Amino acid sequence: MKKFWTKLVAIALGAVMALGIGFVVSGANKAVPVHAAASYSFTGDTIVFADQGLENGVQYTSAFTNSVTSITFSGGSNDGKYYTTGSGMRTYGGGSITVSSTSTMSKLEFTWDGSYKPSSDVANPTGYDPSSSCWAGLSNSVVLTRPSGSGHWRLQQIKITLGSTPAHTHSWDEGTVTTAPTCTEEGVMTYHCSGCDETKTEAIPATGHNYIDGVCSVCGAEEPHIIHAGTEQDPYTVADARLAVDLEMGVSNVYATGIVSEIKTEYSTQYKNVSFNISEDGTTTSNQLEAYREKSEYSVTVKVGDIVIIYGNLTKYSSTYEFGQDCKIVYLESGDTPTPVATNYVLEPASGSNNSYAGNCDIAIDGITWNLTGNSQMQPWRIGGKSLDAVDRTLYSKTAISEEVSKIEVIHGTASGIVVNSWTVIVASDAEFENIISTLTPTFATSDTTTINRPSGVSWKNAYYKFIYNVTVTGTSNKFIEFTRATFYFEQESAGVAAWCASFLSTVKCDVTGQKAPDKTAWDTMKTSYTVLDDADKLTLKTLSNEATVRYDYIIAKYGTTNYENFIGRTITPLGNSRMVLSNIIGNDTVIPVIILVSVLALTSIGAYVFIRKRKEN
């Protein structure tokens, strides 16, 4: 009996070990995430795959069904995968899309992502028209098979029409020109169906100029021409170089000069090259010419503002005019251009260490550390989870943004299967968010940009920022919103504004600076100097928050507008509700003496009180 139980235990242990090994092997061989439920349901006659709550990069092998129709994707390990890029289901070489129905189908209208769709050389079923992306006929099953080879389709949606008679197939006429093309603008050709009232339009290419003796015979435009020779002694300008590319002449072994406007890719110590743009005026707003992977003795030190002559071959990659790889600087004159003033801080999601919706991690981006509760390994970041009932998810800075921020623009991507109950933006002066400067509740919008303006009368200088998303997810699978980007715009002071503010601080004094009341003549002097500022500077002063404008607001709030006109037109906060700080009104160098003076007065008062009380007791 003992041997029997020993054998039984051994058999059981062997079975458990075999199962364990099987699970390990199965887990090790799982190459890609696959969803294989019995089916995925949709309602109505149209299925939009972006609305089905599908996960990015996951293959769906089971059918999508409504009451009578089913749609399946078959083929290799990548067929039937959903991707947010293109918002569609993908089909690769040899893969198939099958639409079948228990009722007769008369028309299928497919929507694809741009050019990622079947063309005329695809083994399509009879009745499929690649130009309209429609199938018409009578059938219970339609199969689209992609031939072998590179590339793929991206199917975004299908509209299914049932019926016992074939759907109407358009018969288009030869078309009528409804808008004639010009030398530079496209025209419009409109086609009419002879069997119904439907129309469609197509673009007519621009005709281009017809130059005769340097002038277009149609519109009178002058023929552009290259001014310089493109030699080292007479190099192209940026305009010359771009025109040479367009004319496809004089593009090999040529020279061009300009001012470095932007470093596109920093110097690579591995490949010993750098990529940068040049323009004729050194700005990024005028026509640009890129030096792609430039390699020379100057590559390490070239910077914005330098005047350069570049040698190489000109080309156009997509829409970018450029010197091709291994071009080189043959001349560099160091520019005196000062370092540009930062215009904004861009929070562009970078990969973090957390892929859990409930977890969080720190991510350092351009000198600012952010903490995200959400999936930071995906870009855009994903904020959400599953089975959530009004739960807060946060994104906040652990480092202050030192500049004065005037507004924030936040871009959110898609959001499916998740409800954002509220979105709160908090601005604080400390990393613990105990000293709140502003609490704002902007309206949350998907696939859109939301602008959050700084309220008047407050400063967002050296501030910390927190975004709080209160979300609800009823299902048991992860749903999320996409955080795409946030741009923090810095308030800029022109030379005129800076000079006016400096003059105001030195000219206009008040009670907290040792003067009982501001000198009326000084106030009127500043009003006169304000009137000569340009409109842009006046608009800046209306909302600017710095030491000068805080003192301006304090004087008007305390002494009124009878004697001190609000000539800037600022919104003045009453002193009882003011958030003004003494150092902002009188300057940091005056705070300590004032505090000492107040302390001496307080001690003197206490001493006098004690002396009088003792005399009364005696």
KAJO-V712611 format. One record per pair of residues at least 24 apart in sequence whose ideal C-beta (glycine too) atoms are under 7 Angstrom apart, sorted by the first residue. I is the first residue (numbers start at 1). J is the second residue. D is the distance in whole Angstrom. If there is no record, write none. Layout:
# KAJO-V712611
I:J:D
I:J:D
This chain:
# KAJO-V712611
31:77:7
32:59:6
32:77:6
33:58:5
34:59:5
34:61:6
35:60:5
36:61:5
36:62:6
37:62:5
38:62:6
39:63:5
39:65:5
40:64:5
41:65:6
41:66:7
42:66:5
45:159:6
45:160:5
45:161:7
46:157:6
46:158:7
46:159:4
47:71:7
47:157:6
47:158:6
48:156:7
48:157:4
49:82:6
49:88:6
49:89:5
49:156:6
49:157:6
50:87:4
50:156:7
51:416:7
53:416:5
53:417:4
53:479:7
54:82:4
56:82:7
56:83:6
56:84:5
57:81:6
57:83:6
58:82:6
68:101:5
68:102:5
68:103:5
69:99:7
69:101:4
69:160:5
70:100:5
71:99:5
71:158:6
72:98:5
73:97:6
74:98:7
84:414:7
86:113:4
86:116:6
86:154:4
87:113:7
87:156:6
88:113:5
88:154:4
88:155:5
88:156:4
89:155:5
90:152:5
90:153:7
90:154:6
91:146:5
91:152:6
91:153:4
91:155:7
92:146:7
92:152:5
93:146:6
93:147:6
93:148:4
93:149:5
94:146:7
94:148:5
95:146:5
96:143:6
96:144:7
96:145:5
97:144:5
97:155:6
98:141:7
98:143:5
99:142:5
99:158:7
100:140:6
100:141:4
101:140:6
101:162:7
103:162:5
104:138:6
104:140:6
104:162:6
104:163:7
104:164:6
105:139:6
105:140:7
105:142:7
105:160:6
105:161:7
105:162:6
106:136:7
106:138:6
106:161:5
106:162:7
106:163:4
106:165:7
106:166:5
106:167:4
107:134:7
107:135:7
107:136:5
107:161:4
107:167:3
108:134:7
108:135:4
108:142:6
108:158:6
108:160:6
109:133:7
109:134:5
109:159:4
110:155:6
110:158:6
111:156:5
111:157:4
112:153:6
112:154:6
112:155:6
112:156:6
113:154:4
113:156:6
116:152:6
116:153:6
116:154:4
117:153:6
118:144:6
118:153:7
122:146:6
122:147:6
123:147:6
136:166:6
136:167:5
136:169:5
137:166:6
138:166:6
168:195:6
168:196:6
170:195:7
170:198:6
171:195:5
177:204:7
181:205:7
181:206:5
181:207:5
182:206:6
182:207:7
182:219:7
183:207:6
183:208:6
183:209:5
183:216:6
183:218:6
183:219:5
183:221:7
226:250:7
230:254:4
230:255:6
231:255:6
232:309:7
232:330:6
235:309:5
237:280:6
238:278:6
238:279:6
238:280:5
238:287:6
238:289:5
239:280:7
239:287:6
241:289:5
241:314:6
241:321:7
242:287:6
242:289:7
242:321:5
244:314:6
245:314:5
245:315:7
245:316:5
245:321:6
251:313:6
251:314:4
251:315:7
252:313:5
253:313:7
254:314:6
255:309:6
255:310:7
255:311:5
256:289:6
256:310:6
257:308:7
257:309:5
258:289:6
258:308:7
259:305:7
259:307:6
259:335:7
260:302:6
260:303:7
260:304:5
260:305:6
260:306:5
260:308:6
261:288:7
261:304:7
262:304:7
263:304:6
264:290:7
267:299:6
267:300:5
272:299:6
273:299:6
274:299:5
274:302:6
276:302:6
278:308:6
282:337:6
289:321:5
289:322:7
290:320:6
290:321:7
290:322:4
291:323:5
291:327:5
292:322:5
292:323:6
292:324:6
292:325:6
292:327:7
293:325:4
293:326:7
294:327:5
294:328:6
294:329:6
295:326:6
295:328:6
296:328:4
296:329:5
298:329:4
298:332:5
302:329:7
302:332:7
304:337:7
304:340:7
305:335:3
305:336:7
305:337:3
306:332:6
306:333:7
306:334:6
306:335:5
307:333:4
307:335:6
308:332:5
341:492:7
342:403:7
342:490:6
343:490:6
343:492:7
344:487:5
344:488:6
344:489:5
344:490:6
345:401:6
345:488:4
346:485:7
346:487:5
347:485:7
347:486:4
348:485:6
349:379:5
349:380:5
349:381:5
349:483:6
351:376:7
351:377:6
351:379:7
352:376:3
352:377:6
357:384:6
357:385:4
357:478:6
357:480:7
358:385:6
362:398:7
368:397:6
368:399:5
368:401:6
369:398:4
369:399:5
370:395:6
370:397:6
371:396:6
371:398:6
380:413:5
380:482:4
380:483:6
380:484:4
381:483:4
382:480:4
382:482:6
383:469:6
383:480:6
383:481:5
383:483:6
384:418:5
384:471:6
384:473:6
384:478:6
384:479:5
384:480:3
384:481:6
385:473:6
385:478:6
386:473:6
386:475:6
386:476:6
386:477:6
386:478:5
386:479:7
387:473:6
387:476:6
388:471:6
388:472:6
388:473:4
389:472:6
390:421:6
390:470:6
390:472:6
391:471:6
392:468:5
392:470:5
393:469:5
393:471:6
394:466:6
394:467:7
394:468:5
395:467:5
395:483:7
396:465:7
396:466:4
396:467:7
397:464:5
397:465:5
398:431:6
400:462:5
400:463:6
400:464:6
401:463:6
401:488:6
402:462:5
403:461:7
403:490:4
404:459:6
404:460:6
404:461:4
404:490:6
404:491:4
404:545:7
405:454:6
405:460:4
405:463:7
405:488:5
405:489:7
405:490:6
406:454:6
406:489:5
406:491:4
407:451:6
407:452:6
407:453:5
407:454:6
407:489:5
408:452:4
408:486:6
408:487:7
408:488:5
409:449:6
409:451:5
409:487:5
410:450:5
410:452:7
410:486:5
411:449:5
411:484:4
411:485:5
412:445:7
412:446:6
412:448:7
412:481:6
412:482:6
412:483:6
412:484:6
413:446:7
413:447:6
413:482:3
413:484:5
414:446:6
414:447:6
414:482:6
415:446:4
415:481:4
416:479:6
417:473:7
417:475:6
417:479:4
418:471:6
418:473:5
418:479:4
418:480:6
418:481:6
419:471:7
419:472:4
420:444:4
420:469:6
420:471:6
420:481:6
421:470:4
421:471:7
421:472:6
422:470:5
423:469:6
424:468:4
425:452:6
425:467:6
426:466:4
426:468:7
427:460:6
427:463:5
427:465:6
428:463:7
428:464:5
429:463:6
430:464:7
431:464:6
433:464:7
433:466:6
437:463:6
446:481:7
456:543:6
456:571:5
457:553:7
457:571:6
457:573:5
458:545:7
458:579:6
459:545:4
491:544:7
493:540:7
494:537:6
494:540:7
496:533:5
496:534:7
496:537:4
497:537:5
497:540:5
497:541:6
497:544:7
500:529:6
500:530:7
500:533:6
501:546:6
501:548:4
503:529:7
504:548:5
504:552:7
505:547:6
505:548:5
505:551:7
508:551:7
510:551:7
510:554:7
510:555:5
512:582:7
512:585:5
512:586:5
513:586:5
513:590:7
517:559:6
518:555:5
518:564:7
520:563:6
523:564:6
527:565:7
527:567:5
530:567:6
530:568:7
541:568:5
542:568:6
542:569:6
542:570:6
547:584:6
547:587:7
550:580:6
550:584:4
550:585:6
551:585:5
554:580:6
554:585:5
